[in-house]
């Protein structure tokens, strides 16, 4: 679980109000696991994830995904640039576009501590290419229950304890 960022902060995703989305995104430190929330008037706007080329030209003819609920969440699942525009006429040209830049973690940069996970068998497939579309959530994810994290941690600890008992029994 990461941070939740509302695009445009209290103003939201709009072509009115002279929001500088470039400045907004440059002041954020996005990471894998963060959620990007777009709030807007449903029948007055949308959010379209596009390529870098289409971002620069405000071209929404070829898209990865289009959001149109008025309250959409995109979960960051890998490092890279994620380009979003409004496909409503004139909106992107008037500045309604945002580049969400997610840097690769470095050894010197702080990152969220990973949750322990059971070992997996090696896979012959490699990581998805950077141009592969990411399937985002089209609605805002509900907040986790206060006990959800502790239940998961308990399950992981239980699993690791059982694994340790088996290993000790074998040795």
KEKEBA-191166 format. One record per residue: residue in three letters; residue number from 1; x, y, z negated of N, C-alpha, C in turn. Coordinates in nm, 4 decimals. Example, Ala and Ser with C-alpha at 12.3 -4.5 7.8 and 13.67 -1.06 7.14 Angstrom:
# residues 2
- Ala / 1 / 1.3190 / -0.5690 / -0.7800 / 1.2300 / -0.4500 / -0.7800 / 1.3200 / -0.3300 / -0.7800;
- Ser / 2 / 1.2850 / -0.2250 / -0.7080 / 1.3670 / -0.1060 / -0.7140 / 1.2900 / 0.0030 / -0.7870;
//
This chain:
# residues 171
- Unk / 1 / 0.0833 / -0.1167 / 0.0000 / 0.0000 / 0.0000 / 0.0000 / 0.0884 / 0.1238 / 0.0000;
- Unk / 2 / 0.0550 / 0.2187 / 0.0834 / 0.1333 / 0.3405 / 0.0927 / 0.0508 / 0.4621 / 0.0570;
- Unk / 3 / 0.1026 / 0.5751 / 0.0974 / 0.0344 / 0.7025 / 0.0759 / -0.0807 / 0.7167 / 0.1752;
- Unk / 4 / -0.1761 / 0.8014 / 0.1409 / -0.2874 / 0.8338 / 0.2299 / -0.2729 / 0.9809 / 0.2666;
- Unk / 5 / -0.2649 / 1.0077 / 0.3972 / -0.2494 / 1.1451 / 0.4465 / -0.3721 / 1.1824 / 0.5279;
- Unk / 6 / -0.4362 / 1.2927 / 0.4921 / -0.5485 / 1.3445 / 0.5699 / -0.4925 / 1.4464 / 0.6677;
- Unk / 7 / -0.5065 / 1.4189 / 0.7964 / -0.4548 / 1.5072 / 0.9002 / -0.5200 / 1.6441 / 0.8872;
- Unk / 8 / -0.4361 / 1.7477 / 0.8794 / -0.4863 / 1.8841 / 0.8642 / -0.5247 / 1.9203 / 0.7221;
- Unk / 9 / -0.4967 / 1.8309 / 0.6282 / -0.5306 / 1.8505 / 0.4873 / -0.6780 / 1.8873 / 0.4731;
- Unk / 10 / -0.7124 / 1.9934 / 0.4000 / -0.8531 / 2.0244 / 0.3729 / -0.9299 / 2.0658 / 0.4981;
- Unk / 11 / -0.8608 / 2.1147 / 0.6000 / -0.9282 / 2.1566 / 0.7238 / -0.9678 / 2.0362 / 0.8085;
- Unk / 12 / -0.8892 / 1.9301 / 0.8033 / -0.9196 / 1.8097 / 0.8793 / -0.8733 / 1.8195 / 1.0243;
- Unk / 13 / -0.9312 / 1.7366 / 1.1093 / -0.8982 / 1.7252 / 1.2511 / -0.9962 / 1.8131 / 1.3282;
- Unk / 14 / -0.9488 / 1.9271 / 1.3762 / -1.0377 / 2.0225 / 1.4435 / -0.9600 / 2.1058 / 1.5440;
- Unk / 15 / -1.0301 / 2.1571 / 1.6419 / -0.9673 / 2.2501 / 1.7366 / -0.9921 / 2.3948 / 1.6928;
- Unk / 16 / -1.0764 / 2.4127 / 1.5922 / -1.1025 / 2.5459 / 1.5363 / -1.0120 / 2.5682 / 1.4153;
- Unk / 17 / -0.9780 / 2.6896 / 1.3872 / -0.9042 / 2.7202 / 1.2662 / -0.7548 / 2.7325 / 1.2841;
- Unk / 18 / -0.7073 / 2.7170 / 1.4043 / -0.5658 / 2.7373 / 1.4344 / -0.4739 / 2.6550 / 1.3442;
- Unk / 19 / -0.4979 / 2.5264 / 1.3372 / -0.4136 / 2.4361 / 1.2587 / -0.2905 / 2.4003 / 1.3412;
- Unk / 20 / -0.1738 / 2.4103 / 1.2799 / -0.0486 / 2.3725 / 1.3454 / -0.0161 / 2.2294 / 1.3034;
- Unk / 21 / -0.0660 / 2.1321 / 1.3814 / -0.0465 / 1.9913 / 1.3465 / 0.1001 / 1.9494 / 1.3557;
- Unk / 22 / 0.1772 / 2.0151 / 1.4416 / 0.3205 / 1.9848 / 1.4499 / 0.3880 / 2.0188 / 1.3170;
- Unk / 23 / 0.3574 / 2.1347 / 1.2643 / 0.4116 / 2.1765 / 1.1359 / 0.3596 / 2.0865 / 1.0242;
- Unk / 24 / 0.2305 / 2.0530 / 1.0283 / 0.1709 / 1.9669 / 0.9271 / 0.2449 / 1.8338 / 0.9202;
- Unk / 25 / 0.2668 / 1.7684 / 1.0356 / 0.3296 / 1.6361 / 1.0347 / 0.4784 / 1.6433 / 1.0022;
- Unk / 26 / 0.5444 / 1.7530 / 1.0388 / 0.6885 / 1.7632 / 1.0135 / 0.7194 / 1.7786 / 0.8646;
- Unk / 27 / 0.6212 / 1.8173 / 0.7869 / 0.6405 / 1.8314 / 0.6428 / 0.6063 / 1.7049 / 0.5654;
- Unk / 28 / 0.5804 / 1.5959 / 0.6350 / 0.5435 / 1.4702 / 0.5700 / 0.6539 / 1.3667 / 0.5910;
- Unk / 29 / 0.6638 / 1.2747 / 0.4977 / 0.7597 / 1.1649 / 0.5065 / 0.6807 / 1.0347 / 0.5217;
- Unk / 30 / 0.6364 / 1.0074 / 0.6440 / 0.5533 / 0.8904 / 0.6696 / 0.6370 / 0.7628 / 0.6612;
- Unk / 31 / 0.5739 / 0.6565 / 0.6110 / 0.6407 / 0.5267 / 0.5997 / 0.5439 / 0.4168 / 0.6425;
- Unk / 32 / 0.6013 / 0.3017 / 0.6747 / 0.5205 / 0.1842 / 0.7038 / 0.4330 / 0.1565 / 0.5814;
- Unk / 33 / 0.3048 / 0.1310 / 0.6056 / 0.2092 / 0.1073 / 0.4980 / 0.1234 / 0.2281 / 0.4646;
- Unk / 34 / 0.1644 / 0.3463 / 0.5099 / 0.0841 / 0.4664 / 0.4863 / -0.0414 / 0.4640 / 0.5736;
- Unk / 35 / -0.1415 / 0.5375 / 0.5309 / -0.2658 / 0.5505 / 0.6068 / -0.2827 / 0.6953 / 0.6508;
- Unk / 36 / -0.3188 / 0.7121 / 0.7777 / -0.3431 / 0.8440 / 0.8348 / -0.4941 / 0.8560 / 0.8550;
- Unk / 37 / -0.5553 / 0.9533 / 0.7878 / -0.7006 / 0.9697 / 0.7922 / -0.7352 / 1.0904 / 0.8786;
- Unk / 38 / -0.8255 / 1.0684 / 0.9730 / -0.8761 / 1.1754 / 1.0591 / -1.0218 / 1.1993 / 1.0211;
- Unk / 39 / -1.0518 / 1.3193 / 0.9721 / -1.1899 / 1.3574 / 0.9409 / -1.2304 / 1.4714 / 1.0327;
- Unk / 40 / -1.3468 / 1.4575 / 1.0974 / -1.3931 / 1.5550 / 1.1960 / -1.5430 / 1.5369 / 1.2167;
- Unk / 41 / -1.6032 / 1.6316 / 1.2877 / -1.7456 / 1.6202 / 1.3207 / -1.7600 / 1.5188 / 1.4329;
- Unk / 42 / -1.8319 / 1.4125 / 1.4043 / -1.8402 / 1.2967 / 1.4932 / -1.8806 / 1.3303 / 1.6362;
- Unk / 43 / -1.9797 / 1.4120 / 1.6559 / -2.0276 / 1.4397 / 1.7915 / -1.9569 / 1.5575 / 1.8564;
- Unk / 44 / -1.8620 / 1.6158 / 1.7840 / -1.7914 / 1.7328 / 1.8355 / -1.6453 / 1.7014 / 1.8696;
- Unk / 45 / -1.5996 / 1.5789 / 1.8373 / -1.4580 / 1.5485 / 1.8531 / -1.4344 / 1.3987 / 1.8546;
- Unk / 46 / -1.3084 / 1.3624 / 1.8735 / -1.2643 / 1.2241 / 1.8628 / -1.1135 / 1.2239 / 1.8389;
- Unk / 47 / -1.0576 / 1.1052 / 1.8262 / -0.9136 / 1.0880 / 1.8102 / -0.8722 / 0.9779 / 1.9060;
- Unk / 48 / -0.7703 / 1.0059 / 1.9868 / -0.7241 / 0.9096 / 2.0849 / -0.5741 / 0.8875 / 2.0654;
- Unk / 49 / -0.5339 / 0.7622 / 2.0503 / -0.3909 / 0.7321 / 2.0421 / -0.3402 / 0.7096 / 2.1840;
- Unk / 50 / -0.2336 / 0.7833 / 2.2199 / -0.1820 / 0.7818 / 2.3569 / -0.0301 / 0.7636 / 2.3578;
- Unk / 51 / 0.0252 / 0.7491 / 2.4769 / 0.1702 / 0.7411 / 2.4950 / 0.2322 / 0.8791 / 2.4783;
- Unk / 52 / 0.3643 / 0.8836 / 2.4678 / 0.4356 / 1.0110 / 2.4561 / 0.4096 / 1.0980 / 2.5785;
- Unk / 53 / 0.4153 / 1.0369 / 2.6963 / 0.3914 / 1.1122 / 2.8206 / 0.2506 / 1.1731 / 2.8210;
- Unk / 54 / 0.1517 / 1.0939 / 2.7845 / 0.0136 / 1.1432 / 2.7823 / -0.0079 / 1.2443 / 2.6698;
- Unk / 55 / 0.0675 / 1.2323 / 2.5628 / 0.0627 / 1.3313 / 2.4545 / 0.1105 / 1.4667 / 2.5075;
- Unk / 56 / 0.2225 / 1.4648 / 2.5786 / 0.2795 / 1.5907 / 2.6295 / 0.1910 / 1.6581 / 2.7334;
- Unk / 57 / 0.1149 / 1.5786 / 2.8089 / 0.0308 / 1.6348 / 2.9143 / -0.1179 / 1.6428 / 2.8764;
- Unk / 58 / -0.1497 / 1.6056 / 2.7517 / -0.2902 / 1.6038 / 2.7059 / -0.3771 / 1.5181 / 2.7975;
- Unk / 59 / -0.3265 / 1.4026 / 2.8319 / -0.3956 / 1.3114 / 2.9224 / -0.4519 / 1.1941 / 2.8426;
- Unk / 60 / -0.5836 / 1.1804 / 2.8418 / -0.6485 / 1.0735 / 2.7661 / -0.7085 / 0.9665 / 2.8566;
- Unk / 61 / -0.6596 / 0.9554 / 2.9805 / -0.7169 / 0.8558 / 3.0708 / -0.6691 / 0.7143 / 3.0389;
- Unk / 62 / -0.5476 / 0.7000 / 2.9865 / -0.4970 / 0.5691 / 2.9451 / -0.4652 / 0.5787 / 2.7972;
- Unk / 63 / -0.5342 / 0.4978 / 2.7161 / -0.5206 / 0.5096 / 2.5714 / -0.4914 / 0.3740 / 2.5086;
- Unk / 64 / -0.4368 / 0.3779 / 2.3876 / -0.4245 / 0.2563 / 2.3070 / -0.5561 / 0.2280 / 2.2370;
- Unk / 65 / -0.6139 / 0.3343 / 2.1809 / -0.7389 / 0.3196 / 2.1068 / -0.8064 / 0.4562 / 2.0978;
- Unk / 66 / -0.9394 / 0.4546 / 2.0909 / -1.0166 / 0.5774 / 2.0710 / -1.0999 / 0.5614 / 1.9451;
- Unk / 67 / -1.0913 / 0.6603 / 1.8578 / -1.1729 / 0.6639 / 1.7365 / -1.2819 / 0.7676 / 1.7578;
- Unk / 68 / -1.4025 / 0.7397 / 1.7057 / -1.5094 / 0.8371 / 1.7228 / -1.6130 / 0.8341 / 1.6109;
- Unk / 69 / -1.5747 / 0.7869 / 1.4927 / -1.6720 / 0.7794 / 1.3825 / -1.6793 / 0.9072 / 1.3007;
- Unk / 70 / -1.5766 / 0.9923 / 1.3108 / -1.5718 / 1.1125 / 1.2291 / -1.4934 / 1.0943 / 1.1005;
- Unk / 71 / -1.4612 / 0.9704 / 1.0675 / -1.3822 / 0.9403 / 0.9478 / -1.3027 / 0.8138 / 0.9776;
- Unk / 72 / -1.1889 / 0.8302 / 1.0431 / -1.1116 / 0.7165 / 1.0917 / -0.9759 / 0.7087 / 1.0241;
- Unk / 73 / -0.9310 / 0.5861 / 1.0009 / -0.8024 / 0.5642 / 0.9355 / -0.7144 / 0.4792 / 1.0253;
- Unk / 74 / -0.5917 / 0.5256 / 1.0428 / -0.4896 / 0.4516 / 1.1162 / -0.3841 / 0.4097 / 1.0142;
- Unk / 75 / -0.3618 / 0.2778 / 1.0013 / -0.2627 / 0.2262 / 0.9083 / -0.1325 / 0.2051 / 0.9841;
- Unk / 76 / -0.0250 / 0.2628 / 0.9326 / 0.1068 / 0.2508 / 0.9969 / 0.1632 / 0.1126 / 0.9660;
- Unk / 77 / 0.1908 / 0.0363 / 1.0719 / 0.2386 / -0.1004 / 1.0532 / 0.3825 / -0.1214 / 1.0965;
- Unk / 78 / 0.4433 / -0.0187 / 1.1557 / 0.5830 / -0.0307 / 1.1992 / 0.6403 / 0.1086 / 1.2176;
- Unk / 79 / 0.7739 / 0.1204 / 1.2168 / 0.8353 / 0.2512 / 1.2440 / 0.8107 / 0.2922 / 1.3893;
- Unk / 80 / 0.8236 / 0.4205 / 1.4168 / 0.8093 / 0.4715 / 1.5535 / 0.7308 / 0.6017 / 1.5547;
- Unk / 81 / 0.6965 / 0.6449 / 1.6765 / 0.6126 / 0.7636 / 1.6942 / 0.4729 / 0.7157 / 1.7292;
- Unk / 82 / 0.3753 / 0.7789 / 1.6698 / 0.2353 / 0.7506 / 1.7004 / 0.1728 / 0.8830 / 1.7412;
- Unk / 83 / 0.1273 / 0.8893 / 1.8654 / 0.0780 / 1.0139 / 1.9244 / -0.0743 / 1.0115 / 1.9308;
- Unk / 84 / -0.1362 / 1.1165 / 1.8778 / -0.2813 / 1.1276 / 1.8757 / -0.3231 / 1.2623 / 1.9343;
- Unk / 85 / -0.4295 / 1.2580 / 2.0138 / -0.4859 / 1.3803 / 2.0709 / -0.6383 / 1.3732 / 2.0616;
- Unk / 86 / -0.7027 / 1.4864 / 2.0846 / -0.8470 / 1.4884 / 2.1047 / -0.8692 / 1.4862 / 2.2557;
- Unk / 87 / -0.9620 / 1.4025 / 2.3005 / -0.9887 / 1.3978 / 2.4445 / -1.1029 / 1.4901 / 2.4852;
- Unk / 88 / -1.1582 / 1.5650 / 2.3906 / -1.2628 / 1.6600 / 2.4259 / -1.1994 / 1.7735 / 2.5072;
- Unk / 89 / -1.2683 / 1.8214 / 2.6116 / -1.2109 / 1.9222 / 2.7006 / -1.1564 / 2.0444 / 2.6261;
- Unk / 90 / -1.0301 / 2.0750 / 2.6527 / -0.9655 / 2.1927 / 2.5980 / -0.9090 / 2.1772 / 2.4575;
- Unk / 91 / -0.9485 / 2.0753 / 2.3848 / -0.9046 / 2.0622 / 2.2461 / -0.7541 / 2.0370 / 2.2365;
- Unk / 92 / -0.7035 / 1.9388 / 2.3082 / -0.5596 / 1.9080 / 2.3039 / -0.4785 / 2.0271 / 2.3542;
- Unk / 93 / -0.5230 / 2.0866 / 2.4624 / -0.4523 / 2.2021 / 2.5190 / -0.4455 / 2.3178 / 2.4192;
- Unk / 94 / -0.5427 / 2.3241 / 2.3284 / -0.5450 / 2.4293 / 2.2258 / -0.4733 / 2.3861 / 2.0977;
- Unk / 95 / -0.4008 / 2.2750 / 2.1041 / -0.3179 / 2.2346 / 1.9902 / -0.3688 / 2.1196 / 1.9063;
- Unk / 96 / -0.4800 / 2.0600 / 1.9443 / -0.5327 / 1.9495 / 1.8643 / -0.4668 / 1.8186 / 1.9059;
- Unk / 97 / -0.3440 / 1.8026 / 1.8605 / -0.2667 / 1.6815 / 1.8841 / -0.1611 / 1.6716 / 1.7754;
- Unk / 98 / -0.1260 / 1.5483 / 1.7399 / -0.0296 / 1.5287 / 1.6321 / 0.0594 / 1.4090 / 1.6624;
- Unk / 99 / 0.1875 / 1.4260 / 1.6320 / 0.2882 / 1.3212 / 1.6472 / 0.3221 / 1.2735 / 1.5065;
- Unk / 100 / 0.2866 / 1.1502 / 1.4756 / 0.3188 / 1.0912 / 1.3457 / 0.4486 / 1.0128 / 1.3646;
- Unk / 101 / 0.5566 / 1.0634 / 1.3061 / 0.6885 / 1.0020 / 1.3206 / 0.7203 / 0.9210 / 1.1950;
- Unk / 102 / 0.7464 / 0.7907 / 1.2163 / 0.7775 / 0.7008 / 1.1056 / 0.9192 / 0.6488 / 1.1273;
- Unk / 103 / 1.0173 / 0.7015 / 1.0510 / 1.1549 / 0.6582 / 1.0713 / 1.1771 / 0.5163 / 1.0202;
- Unk / 104 / 1.2789 / 0.4518 / 1.0776 / 1.3186 / 0.3206 / 1.0281 / 1.3822 / 0.3404 / 0.8910;
- Unk / 105 / 1.3508 / 0.2529 / 0.7968 / 1.4133 / 0.2673 / 0.6656 / 1.5646 / 0.2447 / 0.6752;
- Unk / 106 / 1.6395 / 0.3196 / 0.5977 / 1.7839 / 0.2996 / 0.5916 / 1.8188 / 0.2521 / 0.4518;
- Unk / 107 / 1.9376 / 0.1975 / 0.4361 / 1.9778 / 0.1465 / 0.3055 / 1.9860 / 0.2566 / 0.2024;
- Unk / 108 / 2.0159 / 0.3791 / 0.2454 / 2.0306 / 0.4885 / 0.1503 / 1.8991 / 0.5593 / 0.1211;
- Unk / 109 / 1.7972 / 0.5370 / 0.2040 / 1.6705 / 0.6060 / 0.1808 / 1.5820 / 0.5231 / 0.0899;
- Unk / 110 / 1.5120 / 0.5891 / -0.0027 / 1.4224 / 0.5135 / -0.0911 / 1.3051 / 0.4609 / -0.0109;
- Unk / 111 / 1.2663 / 0.3403 / -0.0414 / 1.1494 / 0.2829 / 0.0233 / 1.0713 / 0.2069 / -0.0817;
- Unk / 112 / 0.9423 / 0.1849 / -0.0567 / 0.8635 / 0.1126 / -0.1534 / 0.9216 / -0.0269 / -0.1716;
- Unk / 113 / 0.9245 / -0.0745 / -0.2959 / 0.9793 / -0.2077 / -0.3179 / 0.8852 / -0.3104 / -0.2593;
- Unk / 114 / 0.9404 / -0.4066 / -0.1851 / 0.8548 / -0.5053 / -0.1201 / 0.7935 / -0.5994 / -0.2224;
- Unk / 115 / 0.6725 / -0.6445 / -0.1949 / 0.6083 / -0.7426 / -0.2800 / 0.6690 / -0.8782 / -0.2500;
- Unk / 116 / 0.6879 / -0.9615 / -0.3513 / 0.7414 / -1.0939 / -0.3233 / 0.6419 / -1.1710 / -0.2393;
- Unk / 117 / 0.6900 / -1.2415 / -0.1413 / 0.6029 / -1.3211 / -0.0556 / 0.6600 / -1.4610 / -0.0465;
- Unk / 118 / 0.5748 / -1.5613 / -0.0273 / 0.6256 / -1.6967 / -0.0140 / 0.7144 / -1.7074 / 0.1099;
- Unk / 119 / 0.8168 / -1.7952 / 0.1064 / 0.9034 / -1.8102 / 0.2238 / 0.8232 / -1.8592 / 0.3421;
- Unk / 120 / 0.8612 / -1.8130 / 0.4611 / 0.7931 / -1.8547 / 0.5838 / 0.8901 / -1.9319 / 0.6704;
- Unk / 121 / 0.8337 / -2.0199 / 0.7485 / 0.9170 / -2.0934 / 0.8429 / 0.9665 / -1.9969 / 0.9490;
- Unk / 122 / 1.0897 / -2.0165 / 0.9996 / 1.1393 / -1.9276 / 1.1049 / 1.0473 / -1.9309 / 1.2257;
- Unk / 123 / 1.0307 / -1.8166 / 1.2862 / 0.9443 / -1.8046 / 1.4022 / 1.0293 / -1.7826 / 1.5259;
- Unk / 124 / 0.9871 / -1.8402 / 1.6367 / 1.0624 / -1.8223 / 1.7608 / 1.0289 / -1.6894 / 1.8268;
- Unk / 125 / 0.9189 / -1.6271 / 1.7837 / 0.8841 / -1.4989 / 1.8448 / 0.9539 / -1.3874 / 1.7701;
- Unk / 126 / 0.9833 / -1.2809 / 1.8402 / 1.0507 / -1.1665 / 1.7794 / 0.9478 / -1.0614 / 1.7427;
- Unk / 127 / 0.9934 / -0.9515 / 1.6892 / 0.9042 / -0.8417 / 1.6529 / 0.8348 / -0.7891 / 1.7770;
- Unk / 128 / 0.7132 / -0.7333 / 1.7605 / 0.6445 / -0.6799 / 1.8778 / 0.7223 / -0.5632 / 1.9362;
- Unk / 129 / 0.7184 / -0.5482 / 2.0677 / 0.7890 / -0.4362 / 2.1295 / 0.7263 / -0.3054 / 2.0843;
- Unk / 130 / 0.8055 / -0.1957 / 2.0850 / 0.7536 / -0.0688 / 2.0367 / 0.6345 / -0.0165 / 2.1141;
- Unk / 131 / 0.6138 / -0.0621 / 2.2364 / 0.5022 / -0.0110 / 2.3151 / 0.3745 / -0.0904 / 2.2927;
- Unk / 132 / 0.3812 / -0.1977 / 2.2145 / 0.2621 / -0.2781 / 2.1904 / 0.1614 / -0.1987 / 2.1087;
- Unk / 133 / 0.0339 / -0.1980 / 2.1507 / -0.0644 / -0.1226 / 2.0742 / -0.0826 / -0.1824 / 1.9355;
- Unk / 134 / -0.1062 / -0.0985 / 1.8395 / -0.1346 / -0.1409 / 1.7037 / -0.2854 / -0.1316 / 1.6856;
- Unk / 135 / -0.3435 / -0.2332 / 1.6246 / -0.4867 / -0.2312 / 1.6025 / -0.5140 / -0.1646 / 1.4693;
- Unk / 136 / -0.5572 / -0.0387 / 1.4710 / -0.5838 / 0.0311 / 1.3458 / -0.7242 / 0.0045 / 1.2959;
- Unk / 137 / -0.7458 / 0.0358 / 1.1724 / -0.8780 / 0.0279 / 1.1133 / -0.9600 / 0.1456 / 1.1656;
- Unk / 138 / -1.0864 / 0.1221 / 1.1984 / -1.1674 / 0.2323 / 1.2496 / -1.2490 / 0.2990 / 1.1400;
- Unk / 139 / -1.2367 / 0.2512 / 1.0185 / -1.3015 / 0.3181 / 0.9073 / -1.2030 / 0.3305 / 0.7937;
- Unk / 140 / -1.2304 / 0.4219 / 0.7046 / -1.1389 / 0.4420 / 0.5933 / -1.1471 / 0.3216 / 0.5012;
- Unk / 141 / -1.0321 / 0.2674 / 0.4661 / -1.0280 / 0.1518 / 0.3784 / -1.0730 / 0.1927 / 0.2393;
- Unk / 142 / -1.1512 / 0.1064 / 0.1726 / -1.1924 / 0.1408 / 0.0375 / -1.0732 / 0.1376 / -0.0562;
- Unk / 143 / -1.0820 / 0.2161 / -0.1613 / -0.9729 / 0.2170 / -0.2591 / -0.9686 / 0.0816 / -0.3276;
- Unk / 144 / -0.8491 / 0.0319 / -0.3566 / -0.8402 / -0.0985 / -0.4219 / -0.8954 / -0.0888 / -0.5635;
- Unk / 145 / -0.9508 / -0.2018 / -0.6095 / -1.0006 / -0.2035 / -0.7454 / -0.8820 / -0.1962 / -0.8399;
- Unk / 146 / -0.9008 / -0.1379 / -0.9579 / -0.7880 / -0.1232 / -1.0504 / -0.7237 / -0.2563 / -1.0832;
- Unk / 147 / -0.8024 / -0.3650 / -1.0859 / -0.7451 / -0.4940 / -1.1209 / -0.6900 / -0.5678 / -0.9995;
- Unk / 148 / -0.7142 / -0.5180 / -0.8767 / -0.6708 / -0.5889 / -0.7562 / -0.5221 / -0.6117 / -0.7510;
- Unk / 149 / -0.4442 / -0.5104 / -0.7843 / -0.2993 / -0.5224 / -0.7798 / -0.2501 / -0.6187 / -0.8852;
- Unk / 150 / -0.3079 / -0.6116 / -1.0058 / -0.2609 / -0.6998 / -1.1118 / -0.2997 / -0.8441 / -1.0829;
- Unk / 151 / -0.4165 / -0.8666 / -1.0194 / -0.4552 / -1.0026 / -0.9837 / -0.3600 / -1.0600 / -0.8801;
- Unk / 152 / -0.3206 / -0.9795 / -0.7837 / -0.2280 / -1.0267 / -0.6814 / -0.0916 / -1.0567 / -0.7429;
- Unk / 153 / -0.0442 / -0.9691 / -0.8304 / 0.0831 / -0.9894 / -0.8970 / 0.0791 / -1.1160 / -0.9806;
- Unk / 154 / -0.0326 / -1.1387 / -1.0505 / -0.0476 / -1.2604 / -1.1294 / -0.0415 / -1.3831 / -1.0389;
- Unk / 155 / -0.1090 / -1.3799 / -0.9244 / -0.1084 / -1.4925 / -0.8308 / 0.0318 / -1.5206 / -0.7792;
- Unk / 156 / 0.1049 / -1.4156 / -0.7487 / 0.2417 / -1.4326 / -0.6982 / 0.3297 / -1.4919 / -0.8071;
- Unk / 157 / 0.3174 / -1.4401 / -0.9313 / 0.3966 / -1.4934 / -1.0423 / 0.3619 / -1.6398 / -1.0675;
- Unk / 158 / 0.2340 / -1.6751 / -1.0616 / 0.1916 / -1.8127 / -1.0806 / 0.2515 / -1.9018 / -0.9727;
- Unk / 159 / 0.2464 / -1.8570 / -0.8490 / 0.3011 / -1.9351 / -0.7380 / 0.4514 / -1.9552 / -0.7558;
- Unk / 160 / 0.5232 / -1.8484 / -0.7913 / 0.6676 / -1.8589 / -0.8120 / 0.7004 / -1.9502 / -0.9299;
- Unk / 161 / 0.6226 / -1.9455 / -1.0376 / 0.6441 / -2.0336 / -1.1527 / 0.6264 / -2.1790 / -1.1134;
- Unk / 162 / 0.5219 / -2.2065 / -1.0349 / 0.4985 / -2.3447 / -0.9908 / 0.6111 / -2.3917 / -0.9007;
- Unk / 163 / 0.6598 / -2.3040 / -0.8145 / 0.7712 / -2.3380 / -0.7261 / 0.8962 / -2.3687 / -0.8071;
- Unk / 164 / 0.9229 / -2.2908 / -0.9116 / 1.0382 / -2.3110 / -0.9970 / 1.0285 / -2.4452 / -1.0686;
- Unk / 165 / 0.9091 / -2.4794 / -1.1180 / 0.8887 / -2.6094 / -1.1869 / 0.9179 / -2.7227 / -1.0909;
- Unk / 166 / 0.8703 / -2.7153 / -0.9685 / 0.8941 / -2.8205 / -0.8689 / 1.0430 / -2.8338 / -0.8398;
- Unk / 167 / 1.1112 / -2.7213 / -0.8236 / 1.2542 / -2.7242 / -0.7942 / 1.3320 / -2.7854 / -0.9103;
- Unk / 168 / 1.2980 / -2.7468 / -1.0318 / 1.3650 / -2.8023 / -1.1498 / 1.3378 / -2.9512 / -1.1617;
- Unk / 169 / 1.2161 / -2.9924 / -1.1331 / 1.1798 / -3.1344 / -1.1410 / 1.2571 / -3.2174 / -1.0381;
- Unk / 170 / 1.2820 / -3.1602 / -0.9226 / 1.3546 / -3.2315 / -0.8165 / 1.5020 / -3.2438 / -0.8523;
- Unk / 171 / 1.5556 / -3.1403 / -0.9121 / 1.6991 / -3.1383 / -0.9456 / 1.7182 / -3.2169 / -1.0701;
//
